[in-house]
Amino acid sequence: MYIHIGGAYSVSDAYIVGIFDFDGTTAKRSATVSFLRQAEKENRVEVISPDLPRSFIVTLDRTYYSPISAATLRRRMKRDHLARQEHSWLKSEPVSDETDEEPIARKVKK
């Protein structure tokens, strides 16, 4: 399932490595700051909104700066996970290496 992470962006929960609080994580850990700087140098960072980022979402191939808090994003993931458990027909299949797999993220045009 896709999780709305702000603006016009949704990310497949199957590819999310982690959701982190921007202020709490970057202020204390130089390893996190180094990771984010390296991702920016490699053009693997997507800034979702001009608003101040409150969280960042690490996926298999990109890092997204989101104006939505990490707690809110985690609640959305939990809610969607519980919905999938209640409705077995919503359970996702493992992603294959074939070309018809779902994209990691998608931007919705308004």
Biopython code that builds the backbone (N, CA, C, O; Angstrom):
import numpy as np
from Bio.PDB.StructureBuilder import StructureBuilder

atoms = [
    (1, "MET", "N", (0.839, -1.170, 0.000)),
    (1, "MET", "CA", (0.000, 0.000, 0.000)),
    (1, "MET", "C", (0.890, 1.240, 0.000)),
    (1, "MET", "O", (2.057, 1.189, 0.386)),
    (2, "TYR", "N", (0.326, 2.320, -0.429)),
    (2, "TYR", "CA", (1.052, 3.581, -0.478)),
    (2, "TYR", "C", (0.690, 4.443, 0.726)),
    (2, "TYR", "O", (-0.465, 4.500, 1.147)),
    (3, "ILE", "N", (1.701, 5.107, 1.266)),
    (3, "ILE", "CA", (1.533, 6.013, 2.392)),
    (3, "ILE", "C", (1.729, 7.434, 1.878)),
    (3, "ILE", "O", (2.744, 7.732, 1.249)),
    (4, "HIS", "N", (0.758, 8.315, 2.144)),
    (4, "HIS", "CA", (0.896, 9.711, 1.739)),
    (4, "HIS", "C", (1.895, 10.371, 2.681)),
    (4, "HIS", "O", (1.698, 10.380, 3.896)),
    (5, "ILE", "N", (2.983, 10.931, 2.110)),
    (5, "ILE", "CA", (4.045, 11.504, 2.939)),
    (5, "ILE", "C", (4.114, 13.027, 2.847)),
    (5, "ILE", "O", (5.036, 13.644, 3.380)),
    (6, "GLY", "N", (3.144, 13.624, 2.174)),
    (6, "GLY", "CA", (3.099, 15.080, 2.077)),
    (6, "GLY", "C", (3.058, 15.548, 0.646)),
    (6, "GLY", "O", (3.504, 14.850, -0.264)),
    (7, "GLY", "N", (2.518, 16.739, 0.453)),
    (7, "GLY", "CA", (2.420, 17.290, -0.895)),
    (7, "GLY", "C", (1.683, 16.337, -1.809)),
    (7, "GLY", "O", (0.605, 15.842, -1.480)),
    (8, "ALA", "N", (2.274, 16.090, -2.951)),
    (8, "ALA", "CA", (1.668, 15.182, -3.924)),
    (8, "ALA", "C", (2.385, 13.836, -3.949)),
    (8, "ALA", "O", (2.335, 13.133, -4.957)),
    (9, "TYR", "N", (3.049, 13.469, -2.861)),
    (9, "TYR", "CA", (3.866, 12.261, -2.837)),
    (9, "TYR", "C", (3.259, 11.162, -1.983)),
    (9, "TYR", "O", (2.746, 11.403, -0.891)),
    (10, "SER", "N", (3.332, 9.950, -2.512)),
    (10, "SER", "CA", (2.992, 8.741, -1.783)),
    (10, "SER", "C", (4.112, 7.744, -2.024)),
    (10, "SER", "O", (4.676, 7.684, -3.117)),
    (11, "VAL", "N", (4.434, 6.957, -0.997)),
    (11, "VAL", "CA", (5.524, 5.989, -1.093)),
    (11, "VAL", "C", (4.980, 4.614, -0.730)),
    (11, "VAL", "O", (4.184, 4.478, 0.199)),
    (12, "SER", "N", (5.413, 3.598, -1.466)),
    (12, "SER", "CA", (5.015, 2.232, -1.162)),
    (12, "SER", "C", (5.618, 1.817, 0.177)),
    (12, "SER", "O", (6.825, 1.940, 0.383)),
    (13, "ASP", "N", (4.781, 1.328, 1.079)),
    (13, "ASP", "CA", (5.288, 0.927, 2.392)),
    (13, "ASP", "C", (6.236, -0.263, 2.312)),
    (13, "ASP", "O", (7.011, -0.500, 3.239)),
    (14, "ALA", "N", (6.184, -1.005, 1.226)),
    (14, "ALA", "CA", (7.078, -2.146, 1.053)),
    (14, "ALA", "C", (8.533, -1.719, 0.889)),
    (14, "ALA", "O", (9.440, -2.517, 1.124)),
    (15, "TYR", "N", (8.763, -0.477, 0.491)),
    (15, "TYR", "CA", (10.118, 0.002, 0.238)),
    (15, "TYR", "C", (10.639, 0.951, 1.309)),
    (15, "TYR", "O", (11.772, 1.422, 1.215)),
    (16, "ILE", "N", (9.834, 1.236, 2.319)),
    (16, "ILE", "CA", (10.273, 2.152, 3.374)),
    (16, "ILE", "C", (11.229, 1.427, 4.314)),
    (16, "ILE", "O", (10.894, 0.391, 4.889)),
    (17, "VAL", "N", (12.418, 1.990, 4.456)),
    (17, "VAL", "CA", (13.422, 1.451, 5.366)),
    (17, "VAL", "C", (13.208, 2.025, 6.761)),
    (17, "VAL", "O", (13.337, 1.313, 7.757)),
    (18, "GLY", "N", (12.879, 3.315, 6.832)),
    (18, "GLY", "CA", (12.646, 3.939, 8.124)),
    (18, "GLY", "C", (12.051, 5.326, 7.998)),
    (18, "GLY", "O", (12.206, 6.001, 6.980)),
    (19, "ILE", "N", (11.366, 5.736, 9.054)),
    (19, "ILE", "CA", (10.795, 7.079, 9.154)),
    (19, "ILE", "C", (11.400, 7.701, 10.404)),
    (19, "ILE", "O", (11.332, 7.130, 11.492)),
    (20, "PHE", "N", (11.997, 8.888, 10.233)),
    (20, "PHE", "CA", (12.758, 9.490, 11.317)),
    (20, "PHE", "C", (12.334, 10.928, 11.574)),
    (20, "PHE", "O", (11.969, 11.660, 10.654)),
    (21, "ASP", "N", (12.390, 11.319, 12.844)),
    (21, "ASP", "CA", (12.130, 12.693, 13.245)),
    (21, "ASP", "C", (13.321, 13.540, 12.816)),
    (21, "ASP", "O", (14.461, 13.221, 13.152)),
    (22, "PHE", "N", (13.071, 14.597, 12.089)),
    (22, "PHE", "CA", (14.163, 15.398, 11.537)),
    (22, "PHE", "C", (14.963, 16.097, 12.630)),
    (22, "PHE", "O", (16.190, 16.001, 12.644)),
    (23, "ASP", "N", (14.300, 16.795, 13.541)),
    (23, "ASP", "CA", (15.009, 17.561, 14.567)),
    (23, "ASP", "C", (15.724, 16.664, 15.569)),
    (23, "ASP", "O", (16.906, 16.862, 15.848)),
    (24, "GLY", "N", (15.029, 15.703, 16.097)),
    (24, "GLY", "CA", (15.612, 14.842, 17.120)),
    (24, "GLY", "C", (16.768, 13.998, 16.633)),
    (24, "GLY", "O", (17.686, 13.710, 17.401)),
    (25, "THR", "N", (16.745, 13.600, 15.390)),
    (25, "THR", "CA", (17.782, 12.726, 14.857)),
    (25, "THR", "C", (18.992, 13.499, 14.372)),
    (25, "THR", "O", (20.125, 13.136, 14.688)),
    (26, "THR", "N", (18.773, 14.547, 13.617)),
    (26, "THR", "CA", (19.893, 15.263, 13.007)),
    (26, "THR", "C", (20.654, 16.121, 14.003)),
    (26, "THR", "O", (21.833, 16.400, 13.788)),
    (27, "ALA", "N", (20.023, 16.543, 15.076)),
    (27, "ALA", "CA", (20.702, 17.398, 16.049)),
    (27, "ALA", "C", (21.723, 16.619, 16.875)),
    (27, "ALA", "O", (22.713, 17.192, 17.329)),
    (28, "LYS", "N", (21.501, 15.344, 17.070)),
    (28, "LYS", "CA", (22.328, 14.569, 17.990)),
    (28, "LYS", "C", (23.353, 13.665, 17.312)),
    (28, "LYS", "O", (24.387, 13.365, 17.909)),
    (29, "ARG", "N", (23.103, 13.235, 16.118)),
    (29, "ARG", "CA", (23.919, 12.185, 15.529)),
    (29, "ARG", "C", (24.645, 12.662, 14.272)),
    (29, "ARG", "O", (24.028, 13.001, 13.263)),
    (30, "SER", "N", (25.954, 12.676, 14.364)),
    (30, "SER", "CA", (26.730, 13.113, 13.206)),
    (30, "SER", "C", (26.654, 12.090, 12.075)),
    (30, "SER", "O", (26.783, 12.457, 10.907)),
    (31, "ALA", "N", (26.446, 10.811, 12.402)),
    (31, "ALA", "CA", (26.315, 9.786, 11.360)),
    (31, "ALA", "C", (25.066, 10.041, 10.518)),
    (31, "ALA", "O", (25.082, 9.845, 9.303)),
    (32, "THR", "N", (23.999, 10.473, 11.155)),
    (32, "THR", "CA", (22.770, 10.782, 10.424)),
    (32, "THR", "C", (22.969, 11.989, 9.524)),
    (32, "THR", "O", (22.536, 11.990, 8.372)),
    (33, "VAL", "N", (23.621, 13.011, 10.047)),
    (33, "VAL", "CA", (23.904, 14.208, 9.248)),
    (33, "VAL", "C", (24.779, 13.838, 8.059)),
    (33, "VAL", "O", (24.547, 14.316, 6.948)),
    (34, "SER", "N", (25.780, 12.994, 8.277)),
    (34, "SER", "CA", (26.652, 12.541, 7.181)),
    (34, "SER", "C", (25.861, 11.776, 6.130)),
    (34, "SER", "O", (26.067, 11.966, 4.932)),
    (35, "PHE", "N", (24.948, 10.905, 6.582)),
    (35, "PHE", "CA", (24.117, 10.141, 5.652)),
    (35, "PHE", "C", (23.278, 11.077, 4.787)),
    (35, "PHE", "O", (23.208, 10.909, 3.570)),
    (36, "LEU", "N", (22.642, 12.064, 5.419)),
    (36, "LEU", "CA", (21.782, 12.990, 4.676)),
    (36, "LEU", "C", (22.591, 13.854, 3.713)),
    (36, "LEU", "O", (22.151, 14.113, 2.592)),
    (37, "ARG", "N", (23.760, 14.297, 4.139)),
    (37, "ARG", "CA", (24.616, 15.092, 3.238)),
    (37, "ARG", "C", (25.054, 14.270, 2.032)),
    (37, "ARG", "O", (25.051, 14.765, 0.905)),
    (38, "GLN", "N", (25.432, 13.015, 2.269)),
    (38, "GLN", "CA", (25.853, 12.147, 1.166)),
    (38, "GLN", "C", (24.688, 11.898, 0.208)),
    (38, "GLN", "O", (24.874, 11.906, -1.009)),
    (39, "ALA", "N", (23.508, 11.680, 0.744)),
    (39, "ALA", "CA", (22.328, 11.477, -0.102)),
    (39, "ALA", "C", (22.055, 12.720, -0.944)),
    (39, "ALA", "O", (21.691, 12.607, -2.114)),
    (40, "GLU", "N", (22.228, 13.896, -0.362)),
    (40, "GLU", "CA", (22.031, 15.142, -1.115)),
    (40, "GLU", "C", (23.065, 15.281, -2.223)),
    (40, "GLU", "O", (22.728, 15.688, -3.335)),
    (41, "LYS", "N", (24.325, 14.946, -1.931)),
    (41, "LYS", "CA", (25.383, 15.015, -2.949)),
    (41, "LYS", "C", (25.086, 14.093, -4.127)),
    (41, "LYS", "O", (25.379, 14.422, -5.276)),
    (42, "GLU", "N", (24.504, 12.939, -3.828)),
    (42, "GLU", "CA", (24.195, 11.942, -4.857)),
    (42, "GLU", "C", (22.823, 12.169, -5.491)),
    (42, "GLU", "O", (22.346, 11.322, -6.247)),
    (43, "ASN", "N", (22.193, 13.291, -5.196)),
    (43, "ASN", "CA", (20.861, 13.633, -5.728)),
    (43, "ASN", "C", (19.817, 12.563, -5.427)),
    (43, "ASN", "O", (18.975, 12.247, -6.267)),
    (44, "ARG", "N", (19.884, 12.014, -4.226)),
    (44, "ARG", "CA", (18.914, 11.007, -3.810)),
    (44, "ARG", "C", (17.940, 11.553, -2.773)),
    (44, "ARG", "O", (17.268, 10.785, -2.085)),
    (45, "VAL", "N", (17.860, 12.882, -2.660)),
    (45, "VAL", "CA", (16.945, 13.514, -1.702)),
    (45, "VAL", "C", (15.841, 14.216, -2.472)),
    (45, "VAL", "O", (16.098, 14.936, -3.436)),
    (46, "GLU", "N", (14.626, 14.001, -2.040)),
    (46, "GLU", "CA", (13.455, 14.648, -2.632)),
    (46, "GLU", "C", (12.827, 15.529, -1.558)),
    (46, "GLU", "O", (12.351, 15.034, -0.536)),
    (47, "VAL", "N", (12.829, 16.827, -1.794)),
    (47, "VAL", "CA", (12.196, 17.764, -0.862)),
    (47, "VAL", "C", (10.742, 17.901, -1.293)),
    (47, "VAL", "O", (10.453, 18.403, -2.379)),
    (48, "ILE", "N", (9.844, 17.460, -0.449)),
    (48, "ILE", "CA", (8.431, 17.371, -0.801)),
    (48, "ILE", "C", (7.733, 18.724, -0.770)),
    (48, "ILE", "O", (6.839, 18.988, -1.575)),
    (49, "SER", "N", (8.144, 19.576, 0.159)),
    (49, "SER", "CA", (7.431, 20.829, 0.374)),
    (49, "SER", "C", (8.418, 21.940, 0.712)),
    (49, "SER", "O", (9.485, 21.673, 1.265)),
    (50, "PRO", "N", (8.072, 23.185, 0.382)),
    (50, "PRO", "CA", (8.936, 24.290, 0.792)),
    (50, "PRO", "C", (8.864, 24.555, 2.300)),
    (50, "PRO", "O", (9.679, 25.299, 2.844)),
    (51, "ASP", "N", (7.890, 23.945, 2.965)),
    (51, "ASP", "CA", (7.770, 24.087, 4.418)),
    (51, "ASP", "C", (8.950, 23.399, 5.110)),
    (51, "ASP", "O", (9.616, 22.545, 4.524)),
    (52, "LEU", "N", (9.190, 23.777, 6.341)),
    (52, "LEU", "CA", (10.257, 23.189, 7.129)),
    (52, "LEU", "C", (10.015, 21.686, 7.288)),
    (52, "LEU", "O", (8.929, 21.290, 7.713)),
    (53, "PRO", "N", (10.999, 20.836, 6.959)),
    (53, "PRO", "CA", (10.780, 19.391, 7.094)),
    (53, "PRO", "C", (10.708, 18.978, 8.560)),
    (53, "PRO", "O", (11.496, 19.436, 9.388)),
    (54, "ARG", "N", (9.758, 18.116, 8.863)),
    (54, "ARG", "CA", (9.595, 17.609, 10.224)),
    (54, "ARG", "C", (10.075, 16.173, 10.345)),
    (54, "ARG", "O", (10.339, 15.692, 11.447)),
    (55, "SER", "N", (10.188, 15.484, 9.206)),
    (55, "SER", "CA", (10.646, 14.097, 9.215)),
    (55, "SER", "C", (11.353, 13.799, 7.907)),
    (55, "SER", "O", (11.268, 14.565, 6.948)),
    (56, "PHE", "N", (12.055, 12.669, 7.884)),
    (56, "PHE", "CA", (12.589, 12.185, 6.622)),
    (56, "PHE", "C", (12.328, 10.693, 6.533)),
    (56, "PHE", "O", (12.395, 9.961, 7.521)),
    (57, "ILE", "N", (12.030, 10.272, 5.317)),
    (57, "ILE", "CA", (11.665, 8.894, 5.042)),
    (57, "ILE", "C", (12.754, 8.308, 4.167)),
    (57, "ILE", "O", (13.031, 8.824, 3.084)),
    (58, "VAL", "N", (13.373, 7.232, 4.629)),
    (58, "VAL", "CA", (14.416, 6.564, 3.862)),
    (58, "VAL", "C", (13.784, 5.365, 3.166)),
    (58, "VAL", "O", (13.181, 4.507, 3.810)),
    (59, "THR", "N", (13.928, 5.314, 1.839)),
    (59, "THR", "CA", (13.466, 4.168, 1.060)),
    (59, "THR", "C", (14.684, 3.491, 0.449)),
    (59, "THR", "O", (15.817, 3.910, 0.684)),
    (60, "LEU", "N", (14.454, 2.462, -0.322)),
    (60, "LEU", "CA", (15.561, 1.721, -0.916)),
    (60, "LEU", "C", (16.425, 2.575, -1.827)),
    (60, "LEU", "O", (17.625, 2.328, -1.944)),
    (61, "ASP", "N", (15.838, 3.578, -2.478)),
    (61, "ASP", "CA", (16.631, 4.355, -3.439)),
    (61, "ASP", "C", (16.658, 5.862, -3.194)),
    (61, "ASP", "O", (17.450, 6.560, -3.827)),
    (62, "ARG", "N", (15.820, 6.385, -2.300)),
    (62, "ARG", "CA", (15.765, 7.831, -2.091)),
    (62, "ARG", "C", (15.483, 8.143, -0.620)),
    (62, "ARG", "O", (15.108, 7.278, 0.171)),
    (63, "THR", "N", (15.681, 9.415, -0.297)),
    (63, "THR", "CA", (15.298, 9.945, 1.005)),
    (63, "THR", "C", (14.377, 11.131, 0.755)),
    (63, "THR", "O", (14.689, 12.007, -0.052)),
    (64, "TYR", "N", (13.246, 11.157, 1.445)),
    (64, "TYR", "CA", (12.243, 12.203, 1.255)),
    (64, "TYR", "C", (12.175, 13.058, 2.509)),
    (64, "TYR", "O", (12.063, 12.531, 3.616)),
    (65, "TYR", "N", (12.242, 14.385, 2.343)),
    (65, "TYR", "CA", (12.047, 15.321, 3.444)),
    (65, "TYR", "C", (10.571, 15.689, 3.454)),
    (65, "TYR", "O", (10.047, 16.209, 2.469)),
    (66, "SER", "N", (9.903, 15.419, 4.570)),
    (66, "SER", "CA", (8.456, 15.602, 4.645)),
    (66, "SER", "C", (8.066, 16.647, 5.691)),
    (66, "SER", "O", (8.688, 16.732, 6.750)),
    (67, "PRO", "N", (7.037, 17.438, 5.393)),
    (67, "PRO", "CA", (6.533, 18.389, 6.383)),
    (67, "PRO", "C", (5.626, 17.726, 7.423)),
    (67, "PRO", "O", (5.168, 18.386, 8.356)),
    (68, "ILE", "N", (5.367, 16.442, 7.270)),
    (68, "ILE", "CA", (4.501, 15.696, 8.190)),
    (68, "ILE", "C", (5.375, 15.039, 9.259)),
    (68, "ILE", "O", (6.453, 14.528, 8.956)),
    (69, "SER", "N", (4.914, 15.053, 10.496)),
    (69, "SER", "CA", (5.712, 14.497, 11.593)),
    (69, "SER", "C", (5.897, 12.990, 11.436)),
    (69, "SER", "O", (5.071, 12.302, 10.836)),
    (70, "ALA", "N", (6.996, 12.500, 11.989)),
    (70, "ALA", "CA", (7.289, 11.068, 11.943)),
    (70, "ALA", "C", (6.193, 10.274, 12.652)),
    (70, "ALA", "O", (5.822, 9.191, 12.200)),
    (71, "ALA", "N", (5.677, 10.805, 13.758)),
    (71, "ALA", "CA", (4.622, 10.109, 14.501)),
    (71, "ALA", "C", (3.367, 9.942, 13.649)),
    (71, "ALA", "O", (2.746, 8.879, 13.666)),
    (72, "THR", "N", (2.991, 10.972, 12.909)),
    (72, "THR", "CA", (1.811, 10.891, 12.040)),
    (72, "THR", "C", (2.032, 9.870, 10.928)),
    (72, "THR", "O", (1.136, 9.083, 10.624)),
    (73, "LEU", "N", (3.204, 9.876, 10.327)),
    (73, "LEU", "CA", (3.494, 8.921, 9.255)),
    (73, "LEU", "C", (3.482, 7.486, 9.780)),
    (73, "LEU", "O", (2.994, 6.581, 9.104)),
    (74, "ARG", "N", (4.017, 7.277, 10.979)),
    (74, "ARG", "CA", (3.998, 5.935, 11.572)),
    (74, "ARG", "C", (2.570, 5.485, 11.858)),
    (74, "ARG", "O", (2.236, 4.318, 11.656)),
    (75, "ARG", "N", (1.716, 6.411, 12.330)),
    (75, "ARG", "CA", (0.303, 6.067, 12.564)),
    (75, "ARG", "C", (-0.368, 5.652, 11.262)),
    (75, "ARG", "O", (-1.149, 4.700, 11.240)),
    (76, "ARG", "N", (-0.070, 6.360, 10.179)),
    (76, "ARG", "CA", (-0.652, 6.005, 8.881)),
    (76, "ARG", "C", (-0.221, 4.602, 8.458)),
    (76, "ARG", "O", (-1.029, 3.819, 7.958)),
    (77, "MET", "N", (1.056, 4.293, 8.663)),
    (77, "MET", "CA", (1.532, 2.956, 8.302)),
    (77, "MET", "C", (0.851, 1.895, 9.153)),
    (77, "MET", "O", (0.438, 0.856, 8.640)),
    (78, "LYS", "N", (0.733, 2.153, 10.446)),
    (78, "LYS", "CA", (0.100, 1.195, 11.347)),
    (78, "LYS", "C", (-1.365, 0.989, 10.968)),
    (78, "LYS", "O", (-1.850, -0.142, 10.931)),
    (79, "ARG", "N", (-2.066, 2.090, 10.686)),
    (79, "ARG", "CA", (-3.479, 2.010, 10.295)),
    (79, "ARG", "C", (-3.637, 1.158, 9.037)),
    (79, "ARG", "O", (-4.514, 0.298, 8.968)),
    (80, "ASP", "N", (-2.782, 1.404, 8.045)),
    (80, "ASP", "CA", (-2.868, 0.650, 6.798)),
    (80, "ASP", "C", (-2.500, -0.813, 7.005)),
    (80, "ASP", "O", (-3.087, -1.695, 6.378)),
    (81, "HIS", "N", (-1.534, -1.076, 7.876)),
    (81, "HIS", "CA", (-1.142, -2.451, 8.171)),
    (81, "HIS", "C", (-2.301, -3.202, 8.834)),
    (81, "HIS", "O", (-2.575, -4.353, 8.493)),
    (82, "LEU", "N", (-2.975, -2.547, 9.778)),
    (82, "LEU", "CA", (-4.120, -3.174, 10.438)),
    (82, "LEU", "C", (-5.261, -3.417, 9.458)),
    (82, "LEU", "O", (-5.938, -4.442, 9.536)),
    (83, "ALA", "N", (-5.476, -2.487, 8.542)),
    (83, "ALA", "CA", (-6.527, -2.665, 7.535)),
    (83, "ALA", "C", (-6.221, -3.870, 6.658)),
    (83, "ALA", "O", (-7.125, -4.619, 6.288)),
    (84, "ARG", "N", (-4.951, -4.057, 6.326)),
    (84, "ARG", "CA", (-4.566, -5.206, 5.507)),
    (84, "ARG", "C", (-4.800, -6.511, 6.244)),
    (84, "ARG", "O", (-5.212, -7.503, 5.642)),
    (85, "GLN", "N", (-4.537, -6.516, 7.549)),
    (85, "GLN", "CA", (-4.756, -7.727, 8.328)),
    (85, "GLN", "C", (-6.235, -8.074, 8.400)),
    (85, "GLN", "O", (-6.600, -9.249, 8.370)),
    (86, "GLU", "N", (-7.087, -7.064, 8.495)),
    (86, "GLU", "CA", (-8.527, -7.293, 8.579)),
    (86, "GLU", "C", (-9.103, -7.783, 7.259)),
    (86, "GLU", "O", (-10.061, -8.556, 7.244)),
    (87, "HIS", "N", (-8.526, -7.338, 6.162)),
    (87, "HIS", "CA", (-9.031, -7.688, 4.838)),
    (87, "HIS", "C", (-7.947, -8.443, 4.086)),
    (87, "HIS", "O", (-7.069, -7.835, 3.474)),
    (88, "SER", "N", (-8.009, -9.735, 4.133)),
    (88, "SER", "CA", (-6.939, -10.544, 3.543)),
    (88, "SER", "C", (-6.751, -10.273, 2.059)),
    (88, "SER", "O", (-5.656, -10.487, 1.537)),
    (89, "TRP", "N", (-7.773, -9.815, 1.372)),
    (89, "TRP", "CA", (-7.633, -9.542, -0.059)),
    (89, "TRP", "C", (-6.757, -8.323, -0.318)),
    (89, "TRP", "O", (-6.349, -8.093, -1.457)),
    (90, "LEU", "N", (-6.456, -7.528, 0.728)),
    (90, "LEU", "CA", (-5.580, -6.367, 0.575)),
    (90, "LEU", "C", (-4.105, -6.704, 0.777)),
    (90, "LEU", "O", (-3.238, -5.869, 0.519)),
    (91, "LYS", "N", (-3.815, -7.919, 1.236)),
    (91, "LYS", "CA", (-2.424, -8.269, 1.501)),
    (91, "LYS", "C", (-1.622, -8.185, 0.216)),
    (91, "LYS", "O", (-2.032, -8.683, -0.832)),
    (92, "SER", "N", (-0.475, -7.547, 0.324)),
    (92, "SER", "CA", (0.352, -7.372, -0.873)),
    (92, "SER", "C", (1.214, -8.600, -1.105)),
    (92, "SER", "O", (1.634, -9.276, -0.166)),
    (93, "GLU", "N", (1.460, -8.866, -2.357)),
    (93, "GLU", "CA", (2.334, -9.953, -2.760)),
    (93, "GLU", "C", (3.771, -9.458, -2.757)),
    (93, "GLU", "O", (4.008, -8.257, -2.896)),
    (94, "PRO", "N", (4.732, -10.356, -2.602)),
    (94, "PRO", "CA", (6.126, -9.928, -2.690)),
    (94, "PRO", "C", (6.418, -9.324, -4.060)),
    (94, "PRO", "O", (5.883, -9.769, -5.075)),
    (95, "VAL", "N", (7.263, -8.317, -4.073)),
    (95, "VAL", "CA", (7.612, -7.645, -5.321)),
    (95, "VAL", "C", (8.619, -8.497, -6.070)),
    (95, "VAL", "O", (9.609, -8.950, -5.495)),
    (96, "SER", "N", (8.368, -8.715, -7.343)),
    (96, "SER", "CA", (9.269, -9.527, -8.161)),
    (96, "SER", "C", (10.280, -8.643, -8.862)),
    (96, "SER", "O", (10.194, -7.417, -8.803)),
    (97, "ASP", "N", (11.235, -9.268, -9.524)),
    (97, "ASP", "CA", (12.243, -8.542, -10.291)),
    (97, "ASP", "C", (11.762, -8.207, -11.690)),
    (97, "ASP", "O", (12.530, -7.669, -12.488)),
    (98, "GLU", "N", (10.529, -8.507, -12.003)),
    (98, "GLU", "CA", (10.001, -8.238, -13.332)),
    (98, "GLU", "C", (9.722, -6.752, -13.503)),
    (98, "GLU", "O", (9.648, -6.009, -12.525)),
    (99, "THR", "N", (9.569, -6.328, -14.739)),
    (99, "THR", "CA", (9.390, -4.913, -15.039)),
    (99, "THR", "C", (8.011, -4.387, -14.670)),
    (99, "THR", "O", (7.817, -3.171, -14.658)),
    (100, "ASP", "N", (7.057, -5.239, -14.372)),
    (100, "ASP", "CA", (5.709, -4.769, -14.070)),
    (100, "ASP", "C", (5.491, -4.489, -12.582)),
    (100, "ASP", "O", (4.349, -4.328, -12.151)),
    (101, "GLU", "N", (6.554, -4.430, -11.801)),
    (101, "GLU", "CA", (6.388, -4.171, -10.375)),
    (101, "GLU", "C", (5.971, -2.727, -10.131)),
    (101, "GLU", "O", (6.193, -1.850, -10.966)),
    (102, "GLU", "N", (5.368, -2.500, -8.979)),
    (102, "GLU", "CA", (4.883, -1.164, -8.646)),
    (102, "GLU", "C", (6.062, -0.232, -8.370)),
    (102, "GLU", "O", (7.112, -0.681, -7.909)),
    (103, "PRO", "N", (5.897, 1.045, -8.647)),
    (103, "PRO", "CA", (6.984, 1.989, -8.379)),
    (103, "PRO", "C", (7.143, 2.214, -6.879)),
    (103, "PRO", "O", (6.189, 2.059, -6.116)),
    (104, "ILE", "N", (8.347, 2.579, -6.465)),
    (104, "ILE", "CA", (8.608, 2.838, -5.055)),
    (104, "ILE", "C", (7.814, 4.046, -4.582)),
    (104, "ILE", "O", (7.233, 4.026, -3.497)),
    (105, "ALA", "N", (7.790, 5.080, -5.383)),
    (105, "ALA", "CA", (7.049, 6.289, -5.019)),
    (105, "ALA", "C", (6.369, 6.831, -6.253)),
    (105, "ALA", "O", (6.775, 6.560, -7.383)),
    (106, "ARG", "N", (5.347, 7.588, -6.019)),
    (106, "ARG", "CA", (4.671, 8.220, -7.144)),
    (106, "ARG", "C", (4.221, 9.604, -6.731)),
    (106, "ARG", "O", (3.840, 9.847, -5.586)),
    (107, "LYS", "N", (4.277, 10.491, -7.686)),
    (107, "LYS", "CA", (3.831, 11.859, -7.456)),
    (107, "LYS", "C", (2.492, 12.010, -8.141)),
    (107, "LYS", "O", (2.358, 11.732, -9.332)),
    (108, "VAL", "N", (1.512, 12.446, -7.393)),
    (108, "VAL", "CA", (0.163, 12.592, -7.912)),
    (108, "VAL", "C", (0.020, 13.989, -8.489)),
    (108, "VAL", "O", (0.275, 14.980, -7.804)),
    (109, "LYS", "N", (-0.384, 14.066, -9.738)),
    (109, "LYS", "CA", (-0.594, 15.372, -10.358)),
    (109, "LYS", "C", (-1.950, 15.894, -9.944)),
    (109, "LYS", "O", (-2.935, 15.156, -9.909)),
    (110, "LYS", "N", (-1.989, 17.177, -9.633)),
    (110, "LYS", "CA", (-3.258, 17.792, -9.213)),
    (110, "LYS", "C", (-3.884, 18.539, -10.351)),
    (110, "LYS", "O", (-4.956, 19.123, -10.192)),
]
sb = StructureBuilder()
sb.init_structure("model")
sb.init_model(0)
sb.init_chain("A")
sb.init_seg("    ")
for serial, (resi, resn, name, xyz) in enumerate(atoms, 1):
    if name == "N":
        sb.init_residue(resn, " ", resi, " ")
    sb.init_atom(name, np.array(xyz, "f"), 0.0, 1.0, " ", f" {name:<3s}", serial, name[0])
structure = sb.get_structure()
